[in-house]
C-alpha cells in the first residue's frame, strides 16, 4: 500500500507540469527522492522497482501529447475553396489553444468544469436535473449560443452544436503517456457569431450568424461562475461522480486522469487563489464587451493598473465586415501593418497574435497558425452582415446618405450606393480624439507596447500608442449595439443626440428597437415589461471608470428629421 501511495505521488508530480515540454531540474530531483524512498521501503525489490519506475517515467514522457488539433473544425471535403477553409477555421480552429500550456491560462478541463457548474446549479435549484440539458441552460445564461443553424457560411459547411456551445473548441490531450484530458477553449465564433433578429427586432438564438458580434457574451460572469463552482466542489468525490453522470462515455483512463492529474492541479490553483474573490486580477468585461488588453498584459507579465482592478479597458465586440479594409487594428489603432497597407497577409499575422490573450497561447505558438488566419481573411473579404431585417424607408435613407457623406464619411469611410446596399468605396484609417472615455487608450501603455515589440511578433506588428481611437467601418451597425468603443451608448438615436444617453442601462439577451436602432429599453434603462431575455443581462453603469458615455457628439447639431434620415441610411450598412 505504501508503495502505491508513493507511485501515486510520483504520477501526479511528473505527469502534470503545465506548459512545459520537459521536466525541470527541481522536479527531477524530487522525483529521484521519491524513487529512493520507494526503493527503501522494499529493500529486496528496491533496484527492480527503481528500474520499473524509470521505465514508466520514460514511457510517460515519450507518450505525452500536450497539444492537439481542435475537434470543432467542420468537416471539409476535397477541393474546398479558400473561403470555405477560412469559414471552417473561424468556426472551429483553436490556434494552439487545446494544449497543456493553454490549460494553465484560458482553457478549461471541460468535464470537470461542466460537472462543477451543474453541481452549483443543482445546489441553487434542486429541481435541476444532472444532465447536459442543465449544463446548456447554465451556459446560455452567459450568452453562449446553441444554434440549430449558422447562417451565411460558404459552400456546404454545417455545424454540430451539442454539449458545447458555438465557438467553443475542444480536444483531448495527454499530459503524460496513457492519460486523457479533454480541454476546451474559446475560439473566434464565441465572440464573433451573433444571434439573428426577426422583422420586429426579436432575437432568435436558434439562428446564429458568424461574423456578427455576440453582444450578449458575458466572459466576466462565465469565468467567475467556473471559479466559484470549482472552489465549492473540488474537495469531495461529488465532482467526479457528476462528471461520470454527465459523460458516461468516459473510459478508465480519462476517469483516472481527472482524479489524479486534473483535480490535484485545480486544487493547487485554488489554493494559490485563496482569499481572492475573483479568478482573474482584472475585470473581464460586460455582455458584448471584453478586456483583451488586460488579458495581454497578464500573458506578457506587464504591470496591470492598480494591480488589475483599475485595468478596465473594455471594448465592444464588433461586426467583422470590412475589417480587412483597415491597416490599423484594435480600438485605438495601436497595431498597424509594417507596410502601412491593407495587405491581407500582414493583417492575418496581426490577427493571429490576438489569440495570445484570447486563447492563452504563447506568441511563438500563435505564429504557427498564421496560415489559418490568412484563410479566415479570405472568407472575411467576402463576408457581409445580413441585411437589416426591419422595415426601411428608402426615400428617407437616400436623404440620410447625403448627411452621412458630409458628417461621417471623413472618418468612417465613403460609401457608394448604386445597388441594394451601399458599398464602401474608400476608407481613411482615421485615428484621433473625439472626446470619448480615454481609459481604454491609456491602458495600452508604453510597457505593453515594448512587450509586443520584444515578442516574436516584433517584425509583424508596428505598434503606435497615445493617438486616441480608430474610427471603424460601420458595416452591421444595426446589430452592434451598444455603441462607442466601450459599449456605453445603447442606441444610435442616443449616440446622435447626447441628451438621450442614459446613465445606466441593461445589456445581454436583449431585443432591438428598430426606431432608435439599438437596445429595446424601458424608461428606467431596463427591459420592457414582459420581455424575457435569452441570457442574463447586466447593468452598464456609465459613471464607472472605462464606461463613460461622453464624447463623439457628431450629429448633435442636426435637426430631428436629419437624424432620423441618417439613422435610416445607417440601417443599410
C-alpha positions, 0 to 999 in steps of 0.5 A: 500500500505504501508503495502505491501511495508513493507511485501515486505521488510520483504520477501526479508530480511528473505527469502534470507540469503545465506548459512545459515540454520537459521536466525541470531540474527541481522536479527531477530531483524530487522525483529521484527522492521519491524513487529512493524512498520507494526503493527503501521501503522494499529493500529486496525489490528496491533496484527492480522497482527503481528500474520499473519506475524509470521505465514508466517515467520514460514511457510517460514522457515519450507518450505525452501529447500536450497539444492537439488539433481542435475537434470543432473544425467542420468537416471539409471535403476535397477541393474546398475553396479558400473561403470555405477553409477560412469559414471552417477555421473561424468556426472551429480552429483553436490556434494552439489553444487545446494544449497543456500550456493553454490549460494553465491560462484560458482553457478549461478541463471541460468535464470537470468544469461542466460537472462543477457548474451543474453541481452549483446549479443543482445546489441553487435549484434542486429541481435541476436535473444532472444532465447536459440539458442543465449544463446548456441552460447554465451556459446560455445564461452567459450568452453562449449560443446553441444554434440549430443553424449558422447562417451565411457560411460558404459552400456546404459547411454545417455545424454540430452544436451539442454539449458545447456551445458555438465557438467553443473548441475542444480536444483531448490531450495527454499530459503524460503517456496513457492519460486523457484530458479533454480541454476546451477553449474559446475560439473566434465564433464565441465572440464573433457569431451573433444571434439573428433578429426577426422583422420586429427586432426579436432575437432568435438564438436558434439562428446564429450568424458568424461574423456578427458580434455576440453582444450578449457574451458575458466572459466576466460572469462565465469565468467567475461562475467556473471559479466559484463552482470549482472552489465549492466542489473540488474537495469531495468525490461529488465532482467526479461522480457528476462528471461520470453522470454527465459523460458516461462515455468516459473510459478508465483512463480519462476517469483516472486522469481527472482524479489524479492529474486534473483535480490535484492541479485545480486544487493547487490553483485554488489554493494559490487563489485563496482569499481572492474573490475573483479568478482573474486580477482584472475585470473581464468585461460586460455582455458584448464587451471584453478586456483583451488588453488586460488579458495581454498584459497578464500573458506578457507579465506587464504591470496591470493598473492598480494591480488589475482592478483599475485595468478596465479597458473594455471594448465592444465586440464588433461586426467583422465586415470590412475589417480587412479594409483597415491597416490599423487594428484594435480600438485605438489603432495601436497595431498597424501593418509594417507596410502601412497597407491593407495587405491581407497577409500582414493583417492575418499575422496581426490577427493571429497574435490576438489569440495570445490573450484570447486563447492563452497561447504563447506568441511563438505558438500563435505564429504557427497558425498564421496560415489559418488566419490568412484563410479566415481573411479570405472568407472575411473579404467576402463576408457581409452582415445580413441585411437589416431585417426591419422595415426601411424607408428608402426615400428617407435613407437616400436623404440620410446618405447625403448627411452621412457623406458630409458628417461621417464619411471623413472618418468612417469611410465613403460609401457608394450606393448604386445597388441594394446596399451601399458599398464602401468605396474608400476608407481613411484609417482615421485615428484621433480624439473625439472626446470619448472615455480615454481609459481604454487608450491609456491602458495600452501603455508604453510597457505593453507596447515594448512587450509586443515589440520584444515578442516574436511578433516584433517584425509583424506588428508596428505598434503606435500608442497615445493617438486616441481611437480608430474610427471603424467601418460601420458595416452591421451597425444595426446589430452592434449595439451598444455603441462607442468603443466601450459599449456605453451608448445603447442606441444610435438615436442616443449616440446622435443626440447626447441628451438621450444617453442614459446613465445606466442601462441593461445589456445581454439577451436583449431585443432591438428597437428598430426606431432608435436602432439599438437596445429595446429599453424601458424608461428606467434603462431596463427591459420592457415589461414582459420581455424575457431575455435569452441570457442574463443581462447586466447593468452598464453603469456609465459613471464607472471608470472605462464606461463613460458615455461622453464624447463623439457628439457628431450629429448633435447639431442636426435637426430631428428629421436629419437624424432620423434620415441618417439613422435610416441610411445607417440601417443599410450598412 
